[in-house]
Amino acid sequence: MPNKPRPENPARAIRIEDELWERAKAGARRLDITVSEFARQAIAEHVQRQEKP
């Protein structure tokens, strides 16, 4: 999975607790995706739930 910068998807930085980061890495590994993609999917799902009336 290449991880090269793209204008439509700029690099971001977040602070996250070690335990949560390790759990995210494990979840991403199970799905065979990057932690970035795992986090992107989780954030998108959360935002979508929040936007529903």
C-alpha positions in Angstrom: 0.0 0.0 0.0 1.8 3.1 -1.2 1.7 6.0 1.2 2.6 9.0 -1.0 1.3 12.5 -0.5 -1.7 13.5 -2.6 -3.2 17.0 -2.9 -6.7 15.7 -2.2 -5.5 13.9 0.9 -2.9 16.0 2.8 -1.0 14.6 5.7 -2.4 15.4 9.2 -1.1 14.9 12.7 -3.1 13.9 15.7 -2.4 13.1 19.3 -3.6 9.8 20.5 -3.1 7.7 23.6 -0.6 4.7 23.2 -3.2 2.1 24.1 -5.7 3.4 21.6 -3.0 3.6 18.9 -2.0 0.0 19.5 -5.6 -1.1 19.3 -6.0 0.8 16.0 -2.8 -0.8 14.6 -4.2 -4.2 15.6 -7.6 -3.5 13.9 -5.9 -2.2 10.8 -3.7 -5.3 10.7 -6.7 -7.6 10.9 -8.3 -5.8 7.9 -5.0 -5.6 6.0 -5.1 -1.8 5.7 -3.0 1.1 7.0 -3.7 2.7 10.3 -4.5 5.9 8.3 -7.2 4.1 6.4 -8.5 2.5 9.6 -8.7 5.9 11.3 -10.3 7.5 8.2 -13.0 4.9 8.1 -13.7 5.2 11.8 -13.9 9.0 11.6 -16.1 8.9 8.5 -18.5 6.4 10.2 -18.6 8.6 13.4 -19.3 11.8 11.4 -22.0 10.0 9.4 -23.8 8.8 12.6 -23.6 12.4 14.0 -25.1 13.9 10.9 -28.2 11.7 11.0 -31.2 13.4 12.6 
